């Protein structure tokens, strides 16, 4: 069970990335199935080539950033539907990931997997100290994930973060204040897939291998973590919502662990995940779980760090207008547009 808790905390990084697109930006991004593997493949290839595991993990995250930016450009500049843009990038990444892993294989242009069992990874110090698979190891990993969660909370409380939230809540309104919503979408997709790819790099090092199919169906795992966590723990404020998705990832891994311990066929895990998502979506409507408002909303309004709110269809709140105007003036040389 300790291993499931450690893996759940690591997958919490991926859940934070899915949360940014699925909840904050309100964007159905399927790029994560490919970017997760891209992060794992990049990190594994660099570690196998003798590079530092820390630099390899960062490089994996950068590859995810690029993948997210490609999806954002296809959607905003290419005018391609967001769902289709994510699918196109995900499919393209399949071939790219094969070639990334093939770069360290002798006489091979492509490779479907890379072993890391004898390589030094970011978890090697914990393993050599006897802390991995212990409660102390769980505590160390939890501290790292919580620090990342706090960084996401801080980012979403900045003027740019408020603009991103408003983009997902009411794009036409925020554009009327002079904010470049194309830019906020591209940025959010990049950050989201960067987090997902970083998680892929960490998972590959934790499990000891990178495989081309390790990201298949990952979007369902991310949605299960986000929806299940927020259905149980709530999402009234940003800091609560981000904590809920991390706890949701841990809870998901525990459910899978106990299902396997109970004798469930591993081939049925995707079915179990789908049923978890359906249950998390339907049970609140039937009164079995505590009903919670949508992300960052209170009675249909966007809720900000200072407690102010702006109704999506009513006149914008002065706090929102001030934050958006500041963002627009920072991002545009001509300042916010006059109304």
N, C-alpha and C positions, 0 to 999 in steps of 0.2 A: 504493500500500500504506500510506503514511503516513496518508492519509485514513481508511482502514479501521481503523488502530490508534487514531486519535483517536475515531472513532465507537464503537469497541469499548469504550474506556475510559468514554465517556459512558454507554453502555448498561450498564456495570458498576454504576451507581447503581440502575438498574432491577433488575438481578440481585440486589443486596442486599435490595431490597424483597421480591422473590419468595422469596428465601431465608428471610426472617423468617416468612412464612406457610407455605411449603411444607415447610421443614425444621424450623424451631424450633417453630412452633405446630402443625405437622402438619394444616394446614387447606387444602383445595383451593379457593383463592380465584380466581374468574374476573373479579372486579371490575377487575383490572389492564387488561383490554382497553379498558375505558371510561375509567378514571382517567388512563391515559397520554395519551389524546386530550384529556381535560379539562384537564390541565396545559398541554398544547401550545396548546389553544384559548384558555385564559385568558391565558397569557403573550402570545400573538400579538395578542389583542384589546386588551390594555392597552398593549402597545408601539405598536400602530397608532394608539391614541388619544393617544400622546405621553407615556406614563408611563415611568419608569425601568425598564430591563431587569432590574435586580436585584430591584426591588420586584415586577415582573411575574412573575419566576421564583418568588419567595416566595409570591405570591398563587396561582400554579398549584399549588404544593405544598399550600397550605391547602385548596384545592378537593379535592385528592386525599385529604387527611386527613378531610374531611367525607364523601366517598364511602365510604372505608373504615369510618368510624363507622356509616354507614347500614347497610352489610352486616353489621357486628357486631351492631347492634341488632336487625336482622331475624332473625339467627341466635339470639342469646341471649335477647332479650326476646319476640320473635315466635315462637320455637320452630320456625323454618323451617330445613330442612336447609341446611348450609353451602354446598354446591355450588349449590343453587337460589337461595339468598340472593344469592350473587355474580352469578349469571346475571340475576336481576331488576334488580339495581343497574346492571349493565353495559348492559342494554337501555334502562333509563331514561336513562342518561347519553348515549346516542346522540342523543336528541331535545334534551337539555339542551346538549350540545356544539354542535349546529347553531344553537341560539339564542344561545349565547355568542359564536360567531363572527359571527352576524348583527347583533349590537349595533353594530358599526362599519361596516356596509354601508348605504349610502343606499337608502331605500325598500325595505328587505328585512328581514324578521323572522328569517330563517334564512340561513346560508351554509355551503357545504360545504368551503371553503378560504379561507385568508388568506395573501397573500404578504408576506414580510419582507425582500425582496432589497435594498431601499434604506433600511431602518430600522436604527437603532442597536441592537445586541444586546450580550450579555455577551462575545461573541467579537469585537466590533468593535475593541477595543484590540489584541488579538493580530493581527487581520488588518491593521490599519493599520501595526503595527510589523513586518510581514512575518514573523511567527512562526507563524501558522497554516499547517498543512500542512508543517511542518518538525519535525525531531527536538526542537527547543526547545519547540515547541508541545505535542508529545506529553508532554514532561517536565512542563510546567506543568499540563496537564490531569491527568496521573497523580498529581501532588502533591495536587491538590484531591480526587480520588477516594480516595486513600490516607488523607487526613485524615478523610474521611467514614467510611471503613471502620474506622479507629481509634475513632471516636466510637461506632459500632455495637458494636465489641468492648467498649468501656468500659461501655456501657449494659447489655449482656448479662451483665457481671460484677457488676452491682449486685444488691442484694436483690430489686428489682423484676424485673430481668432473669432472675435465677435462678428466680423464681416463674413467669415466662413460659415458661422452658424446662421447668419441672416441669409446667406446665399442658399443654404439648404431649406430654410423656412419659407422665404419669399423672394425669389430671384428678381422679378420685375421691380419690386419696391426698392431693393438694395441698389439696383442699377440706376434708379432714378436719383440716387445720391452721388452718383459718379463713380461707384466702385466697379472695377473690372471683374465681373463674375467669371469670365473665362480664366483669368489668372488665379482666382481663388480655387476654382475646380481643379486646375492642373496641379496647383501646389498641394491640395489636400490628397489627391490621388497619388502624388509622388510620395508624400509622407506616409500615407497608409501602406503602400506597397513596399516602402523602405522598411517599415516595421515588420511586415509580413516576411520579407526576405531575410531580415536579421533573425527572426524566429526560426526560419528554415535553416540558416547557418548554425544556430545554436542546437537545434534538434538533431542535425546531422552529426555534430560533434558529441552530443550526449549519447546518441544511439550507436555511434561508431561507423556510420556509413551514410552515403548519399545515393538516392535511387531516383530514377526518372519518374516513377509513379508515386512518389511520396506526397505529391501535392494534389493528386486526383481526389476530388470531392472535398477539398479543404474548405471551400466556401460554406459547405453545409456544417462543418465543424465550427467554423467561425460564427455562423448564424446561431447555431445551437448554444454556443457560449454566451453570445450577446443577449439573445432573447430569453434563454433560461435564467441567466444571472439577473437581468433587469426585471423579469417577472417575479422573482423571489425576493431580491434585495432592494428593488426600487430604482428610480432614475430621476428623482425630483430635481436634484442639482447635479452639475457636471461632475463634481468630485465623487458623488455617490454613484453616478452612472459608470464612471471609469472603474471604480472599485468593484462594482457589480459585474462588469464584463470579465475582470480578472478572476473573481471568485466563481463566475460561471464556467470559465475554462477549467478551473480546478475541479468543480463539481462534475463537469462532463467527463473528465478523465477518471474520476472516482466511479461514476456510473458504469463506464466501460470496464473498469477494473473488476467491479463486483459482478458484472454480467459475465465476464469471462471466467471468473472464479466459480460462478454458479453453473458452468458447463455450457454456456451459449456458444454456438459455432462462430468462430472469428469471421467467417464469410458473411454473417448476418449483421456485422457492425454498422454498415451503411444504412441498413433498414432500421436499426435501433436509433441511429442519429436522426434519421428522418422522422421517426415517431416522436422523439424528444422535442424536435422543433414544432411539430404539429401540436403536441400536448401543451407546450409553453405558449402557443398562440391561442389555443382554444379554451384551455381551462380557466383563464381569467374571465372570459366571456360567460362562462357557465357558473361563475361564482366560487370555483374551487381554490383560486389563488387571489390574493389581495390585488384589487385593481390599482394600477398606477398610471399617471399621466404620461404622455409621450415625452421623449427626450427634450429637456430644456424648455418645457412648456408648463404653464399653469393656467388652466382654463382656456387653452387655445392660444396662449401668448408665449413669446420667447422670454425665458427667464435668464437674467444675467447675474454675474457674480455679486453685484451689489443689491440684488433683490428686485431691481426694476424690471418692468415687462413692457412689451410692445405688441399689441394685437396685430395678427397677420393681415387683417382686412380693414382695420381701422387706421386712423391717423397715427403716424409713427410717434413713439415716445421720445421726449427730448433727450433722454440718456442714449437711446439708440442712435438718434440723429447726430449727437455729438461724437459718439464713437465712430460712426460711419464717416462723418465729415473729416475727422482726424485721419482715418485710414486713407480716404480719398486724397487728402492734401499731401500725405506722405508718399502715396504711390504715383500721383499725377503731377507733372511739372506745372500745370495750369490750375491746380487746386480743384476743389469740388465744384460741380456745375451749379449754376445759379438756378433757383426755382422761382 
